[in-house]
Amino acid sequence: MRPIYHFIIQVLLLLVFNLTANLSAFGSETFHLGKIIAVEQLVAAVLQANPKLEVAQATWQAAIARVEQQTALEDPQFQYNFAPLTINSQRANAQNLDFGQRFEISQKLPFPGKLYWRGQAAEYLAETKQQDLTTLRLQLATQAKSLFADWYFIHRAIAINKSNQTLLADFRDIAVTRYSTGRTSKQDVLRAEVEQALLRHQAIVLQRQRKTILAQLNTLLNRPLETPLSLPQQLTEIYELPNFEQLQSRAMLSRPELKSSMANINLHKTRTKLAALEYYPDLKLSAGYSSLWDNEDKRFNMGVSINIPLNQSKRRAAEQQAKADSQQAQWRKIDLEARISEELAIAYAQLEESLHVLRLYRQQLSPLAAENLAAAKADYQAGKGDFLTLISSEKNRLQTQLQSEQALADVHRRFAALERTVGSLEVLTPTKDTGGVAP
């Protein structure tokens, strides 16, 4: 027996090892997608791993499971009675009494239509939970896209910082050369070293921000906070906006909150119909056998019973409540449509602003800052300009570089917000001809 026992233990350990290896491989395939990660990959990984979706999924499944419960009949009732005094008793004439007992089985039948409308109400409630799940998916996708833009910007900021540290080192070398030949004062060298120290401090701040964004991303991915993540793919340039009217029409059809609101209206309408059916009685069919009757023809019996809905005021109050809830749901849908239109207009205007800022930096400010720095460097090397002008030009170009990348990240954040407002998990791409939304 002992060799068999050891064999079983080895098999179990092998299975556990393989399962662990498979899970590790699955996690590696899902989240470590090479050296570069695209925003689509990040969104897909978040929608696969985030635990909030599992909660919403389970809530929806629980609501679906209630449909069958609401449309099912109640369990049949079985009743048994007996006459204890007839056990082993005899009549006065010494004849044995029959043991008296009674059996009955019954089934409650709701008034026609009640089970159907209960099932409909459960289905509408399940639909609201399904739309809640879709809403959560949209929210997580938007959050992932926004954090991806942050992840991109922080890496670009770190790269720009390193590039400017190298550039300042060159400026310091130029200042040292000019100081050694007596063409400038030591103040230029010291100013360059101060600027270098400030950039090193900024590098520390940027690394802290990178760790913060990484922790936020890993929280979305349901991973340990310090788990490494691939470098972000270059953000695409967006040059034009989709057509606003088409976006508005699409939002009114796609937003899961509106679908949930419509299901909620139908739910309350169904409950109104159920409240109207409560004025009618339910039936109860029964069949039984009783040996208490001396006449054998009377021992088997069948019957029907109903409840008597005498308390009409209670039922009227329930019907009025259902109607009021239905009206409330309809007005909430109207209010929701107005708020969605407002959100869309705001998101669209913010994206327009971000695109304008991005064009300003890309087409004007960044080229001007680069030209200004090149001219200041040439003037300083030729002895025509001062070091303060050179440092100011370098700091201006640094800020312009950062703000240009920040503008690109802002465009993608606000484009993600626009997609969320429209209710689309897919990327909204403008068509070349009309600026409309591509399907």
C-alpha positions in Angstrom: 0.0 0.0 0.0 2.8 2.4 0.8 4.2 2.5 -2.8 0.7 3.3 -4.1 0.4 6.1 -1.6 3.7 7.6 -2.6 2.7 7.3 -6.3 -0.6 9.2 -5.6 1.3 12.0 -3.7 3.7 12.4 -6.6 0.9 12.6 -9.2 -0.9 15.3 -7.1 2.3 17.3 -6.7 3.0 17.1 -10.4 -0.6 18.3 -11.2 -0.2 21.2 -8.8 3.2 22.2 -10.3 1.7 22.1 -13.9 -1.3 24.1 -12.8 1.0 26.8 -11.2 3.2 26.8 -14.3 0.2 27.2 -16.6 -1.2 30.1 -14.5 2.2 31.8 -14.5 2.4 31.4 -18.3 -1.1 32.7 -18.7 -0.3 35.8 -16.7 2.9 36.3 -18.6 1.1 36.0 -21.9 -1.6 38.4 -20.9 0.4 41.2 -19.3 4.0 41.0 -20.5 3.4 41.5 -24.2 7.0 42.1 -25.3 8.9 45.3 -24.8 6.1 47.5 -26.1 2.4 47.5 -25.0 -0.4 49.1 -27.0 -3.4 50.7 -25.5 -5.7 48.0 -27.0 -3.7 45.3 -25.3 -3.9 47.1 -22.0 -7.7 47.6 -22.2 -8.2 43.9 -23.1 -6.0 42.9 -20.2 -7.9 45.1 -17.7 -11.3 43.8 -19.0 -10.0 40.3 -18.5 -8.4 40.7 -15.0 -10.3 43.4 -13.1 -12.2 41.8 -10.2 -15.0 44.4 -10.3 -16.2 42.8 -13.5 -16.4 39.4 -11.9 -18.7 41.0 -9.2 -20.9 42.6 -11.8 -21.0 39.4 -13.8 -22.0 37.3 -10.8 -24.7 39.9 -10.0 -26.1 39.6 -13.5 -26.0 35.8 -13.4 -27.9 35.9 -10.1 -30.5 38.1 -11.6 -30.9 35.7 -14.6 -31.3 32.8 -12.2 -34.3 34.6 -10.6 -36.3 34.5 -13.8 -37.0 30.7 -13.6 -37.8 31.1 -9.9 -40.4 33.7 -10.5 -42.2 31.7 -13.3 -42.2 28.4 -11.4 -45.2 27.1 -9.4 -45.0 26.8 -5.7 -44.2 23.3 -4.4 -47.3 21.1 -4.0 -48.5 20.5 -0.4 -49.0 17.1 1.1 -51.1 16.8 4.3 -51.5 13.7 6.5 -54.0 13.4 9.4 -55.0 10.5 11.6 -57.4 9.8 14.5 -55.3 8.6 17.4 -58.3 7.2 19.3 -58.8 4.7 16.6 -55.5 3.0 17.1 -56.1 -0.5 18.6 -59.5 0.5 19.8 -62.7 -1.7 19.8 -66.4 -0.9 19.6 -68.7 -1.9 22.5 -69.8 -5.0 20.5 -66.2 -6.1 20.4 -65.7 -5.1 16.7 -62.4 -3.5 15.8 -62.6 0.1 14.7 -60.9 1.0 11.4 -57.7 3.1 11.9 -58.8 6.6 10.8 -56.4 8.5 8.6 -56.6 11.1 5.9 -54.2 12.0 3.0 -54.4 15.2 0.8 -52.2 16.7 -1.8 -52.8 20.3 -3.1 -51.3 22.7 -5.6 -51.6 26.5 -5.6 -52.3 28.0 -9.1 -51.8 31.8 -9.3 -54.4 33.7 -11.3 -53.6 33.5 -15.1 -51.0 36.0 -16.1 -49.3 36.5 -12.7 -46.5 34.0 -13.3 -45.9 35.4 -16.8 -45.6 39.0 -15.7 -43.4 38.0 -12.7 -41.1 36.3 -15.2 -41.1 39.5 -17.4 -40.3 41.6 -14.4 -37.4 39.4 -13.5 -36.1 39.5 -17.1 -36.2 43.3 -17.1 -34.4 43.4 -13.8 -31.7 41.1 -15.2 -31.4 43.4 -18.2 -30.6 46.3 -15.9 -27.9 44.3 -14.3 -26.5 43.4 -17.7 -26.3 47.1 -18.7 -24.6 47.8 -15.3 -22.0 45.3 -16.4 -21.6 47.1 -19.7 -21.3 50.4 -18.0 -18.6 49.1 -15.8 -16.7 47.8 -18.8 -16.9 51.2 -20.4 -15.6 52.9 -17.2 -12.7 50.5 -16.8 -11.8 50.8 -20.5 -11.8 54.7 -20.2 -9.7 54.5 -17.0 -7.2 52.2 -18.7 -6.9 54.5 -21.7 -6.4 57.5 -19.5 -3.8 55.8 -17.5 -2.1 54.6 -20.7 -1.8 58.2 -21.7 -0.3 59.0 -18.3 2.1 56.0 -18.7 3.1 57.3 -22.1 3.7 60.9 -20.9 5.7 59.9 -17.9 8.1 57.9 -20.1 8.4 60.8 -22.5 9.0 63.2 -19.6 11.8 61.0 -18.3 13.4 60.7 -21.7 13.2 64.5 -22.2 14.7 65.0 -18.8 17.7 62.8 -19.6 18.1 64.5 -23.0 18.2 67.9 -21.3 20.6 66.7 -18.6 23.0 65.7 -21.5 22.4 69.1 -23.1 23.1 71.0 -19.9 26.3 69.0 -19.4 27.4 70.3 -22.9 26.5 73.8 -21.8 28.5 73.5 -18.7 31.5 72.2 -20.7 31.2 75.2 -23.0 31.0 77.5 -19.9 34.1 75.8 -18.4 36.0 76.3 -21.7 35.1 79.9 -21.9 35.9 80.5 -18.2 39.3 78.8 -18.6 40.1 81.2 -21.4 38.9 84.2 -19.4 36.0 85.0 -21.8 33.3 84.6 -19.1 32.9 84.5 -15.3 32.7 81.5 -13.0 29.0 82.4 -12.5 28.1 80.8 -15.8 29.6 77.5 -14.7 27.8 77.7 -11.3 24.5 78.5 -13.0 24.9 75.5 -15.3 25.5 73.2 -12.3 22.5 74.6 -10.5 20.3 73.8 -13.5 21.8 70.3 -13.6 20.9 69.8 -10.0 17.3 71.0 -10.7 17.0 68.5 -13.5 18.3 65.7 -11.3 15.6 66.6 -8.8 13.0 66.6 -11.5 14.1 63.2 -12.5 13.5 61.9 -9.0 10.0 63.4 -9.0 9.3 61.8 -12.4 10.4 58.4 -11.1 8.0 58.8 -8.2 5.2 59.7 -10.6 6.0 56.7 -12.7 5.7 54.4 -9.7 2.4 55.9 -8.8 1.0 55.4 -12.3 2.4 51.8 -12.3 0.6 51.1 -9.1 -2.7 52.4 -10.5 -2.3 50.3 -13.6 -1.4 47.2 -11.6 -4.5 47.8 -9.5 -6.6 47.8 -12.6 -4.9 44.6 -13.7 -5.3 43.0 -10.3 -1.6 42.4 -9.9 1.0 43.2 -7.2 1.6 47.0 -7.2 5.3 46.9 -8.2 4.9 44.3 -11.0 6.8 45.7 -14.1 4.8 46.7 -17.2 6.0 47.0 -20.7 6.9 50.4 -22.2 4.0 52.2 -23.9 3.5 52.4 -27.6 3.8 55.8 -29.3 0.4 57.6 -29.1 -1.1 58.2 -32.4 -1.7 61.7 -33.7 -5.4 62.8 -33.9 -6.0 65.6 -36.4 -9.8 65.9 -36.6 -12.9 65.2 -34.7 -15.8 62.9 -35.5 -19.1 64.6 -36.5 -20.9 65.8 -33.4 -24.5 65.1 -34.6 -23.6 61.5 -35.5 -22.0 61.1 -32.1 -25.1 62.4 -30.4 -27.4 60.0 -32.3 -25.0 57.1 -31.6 -24.9 58.0 -27.9 -28.7 57.8 -27.6 -28.6 54.3 -29.1 -25.4 53.0 -27.4 -25.3 54.3 -23.9 -25.9 51.3 -21.6 -27.4 53.6 -18.9 -30.2 54.5 -21.3 -30.8 50.8 -22.1 -30.9 50.2 -18.4 -33.3 53.1 -17.9 -35.6 51.7 -20.6 -35.5 48.3 -19.0 -36.3 49.9 -15.6 -39.4 51.6 -17.2 -40.6 48.3 -18.5 -39.9 46.7 -15.1 -42.2 49.2 -13.4 -44.9 48.9 -16.1 -44.8 45.1 -15.6 -45.2 45.6 -11.8 -48.2 47.8 -12.5 -49.8 45.0 -14.4 -49.0 42.6 -11.6 -50.5 45.0 -9.1 -53.7 45.1 -11.2 -53.8 41.2 -11.1 -53.6 41.2 -7.3 -57.4 42.1 -7.3 -58.1 38.6 -8.5 -57.9 35.4 -6.4 -55.5 32.6 -6.7 -56.7 29.0 -7.0 -55.8 26.0 -5.0 -56.6 22.5 -6.3 -56.6 19.5 -3.9 -57.2 15.8 -3.9 -57.3 13.4 -1.0 -58.4 10.2 0.6 -60.0 9.8 4.1 -60.8 6.6 5.9 -62.8 8.5 8.4 -65.9 8.1 6.3 -67.8 4.8 6.8 -69.1 5.1 3.2 -66.2 4.1 1.0 -67.7 6.1 -1.9 -67.0 9.3 0.2 -63.5 8.5 1.1 -61.8 9.9 -2.1 -62.5 13.6 -2.5 -61.4 16.6 -4.7 -61.7 20.3 -4.0 -60.8 23.8 -5.0 -60.2 26.8 -2.8 -59.5 30.5 -3.4 -58.2 33.4 -1.4 -60.6 36.2 -1.0 -59.0 39.6 -1.8 -61.1 41.6 0.7 -58.5 44.3 1.4 -59.0 46.4 -1.7 -57.3 49.5 -0.2 -54.0 47.7 0.2 -54.1 46.6 -3.5 -55.1 50.1 -4.7 -52.1 51.5 -2.8 -49.8 48.9 -4.3 -51.2 49.7 -7.8 -50.7 53.5 -7.2 -47.2 52.9 -6.0 -46.3 50.9 -9.1 -47.8 53.6 -11.4 -45.8 56.3 -9.5 -42.6 54.3 -9.8 -43.3 53.9 -13.6 -43.7 57.7 -14.0 -40.6 58.3 -12.0 -38.6 55.9 -14.2 -39.8 57.7 -17.3 -38.8 61.1 -16.0 -35.4 59.8 -15.0 -34.8 58.6 -18.5 -35.7 62.0 -19.9 -33.3 63.6 -17.4 -30.6 61.0 -18.3 -30.9 61.9 -22.0 -30.4 65.6 -21.2 -27.4 64.8 -19.0 -25.9 62.6 -21.7 -26.3 65.4 -24.3 -24.6 67.8 -21.9 -21.7 65.4 -21.2 -21.2 64.9 -24.9 -21.1 68.6 -25.6 -18.6 69.2 -22.8 -16.4 66.3 -23.8 -16.5 67.4 -27.4 -15.6 71.0 -26.5 -12.7 69.8 -24.3 -11.4 67.6 -27.0 -11.5 70.5 -29.5 -9.5 72.6 -27.0 -6.9 69.9 -26.5 -6.5 69.4 -30.3 -6.0 73.2 -30.7 -3.4 73.2 -28.0 -1.6 70.2 -29.5 -1.5 71.9 -33.0 -0.2 75.1 -31.3 2.7 73.3 -29.7 3.4 71.0 -32.7 3.2 73.6 -35.4 4.4 76.8 -33.7 5.8 76.7 -30.1 8.0 73.6 -30.4 9.8 74.7 -33.6 10.2 78.3 -32.3 11.7 77.0 -29.0 14.1 74.8 -30.8 15.2 77.6 -33.1 15.6 80.0 -30.2 17.8 77.6 -28.3 20.0 76.9 -31.3 20.4 80.7 -31.9 21.2 81.3 -28.2 23.8 78.5 -28.2 25.5 79.8 -31.3 25.5 83.3 -30.0 27.1 82.2 -26.7 29.7 80.1 -28.4 30.6 83.1 -30.6 30.7 85.4 -27.6 27.7 87.5 -28.7 25.2 86.2 -26.1 25.2 85.7 -22.3 24.8 82.5 -20.5 21.5 83.5 -18.8 19.9 83.8 -22.2 21.1 80.4 -23.1 19.8 78.8 -19.9 16.4 80.6 -20.4 16.2 79.3 -23.9 17.0 75.8 -22.8 14.4 75.9 -20.0 11.8 77.3 -22.4 12.5 74.4 -24.8 12.3 71.9 -22.0 8.9 73.2 -20.9 7.7 73.3 -24.5 8.7 69.7 -25.0 7.0 68.6 -21.9 3.8 70.6 -22.6 3.7 69.3 -26.2 3.8 65.7 -25.0 1.3 66.6 -22.2 -1.0 68.0 -24.9 -0.8 64.8 -26.9 -1.7 62.8 -23.7 -4.5 65.2 -23.0 -6.0 64.6 -26.4 -6.0 60.9 -25.9 -7.5 61.2 -22.4 -10.3 63.4 -23.6 -10.8 61.2 -26.7 -11.3 58.3 -24.3 -13.8 60.4 -22.3 -15.6 61.2 -25.5 -15.8 57.4 -26.4 -17.1 56.8 -22.9 -19.8 59.5 -23.3 -20.8 58.0 -26.6 -21.0 54.5 -25.0 -18.4 52.9 -27.3 -15.8 50.4 -26.4 -14.4 50.7 -29.9 -12.2 53.6 -31.0 -14.1 56.3 -32.7 -12.3 57.2 -35.9 -13.3 60.1 -38.1 -13.9 59.4 -41.8 -11.7 61.2 -44.3 -14.6 62.5 -46.4 -17.2 63.8 -44.0 -15.7 63.7 -40.6 -18.4 61.2 -39.6 -17.9 58.2 -37.3 -16.6 55.1 -39.0 -18.6 52.0 -38.1 
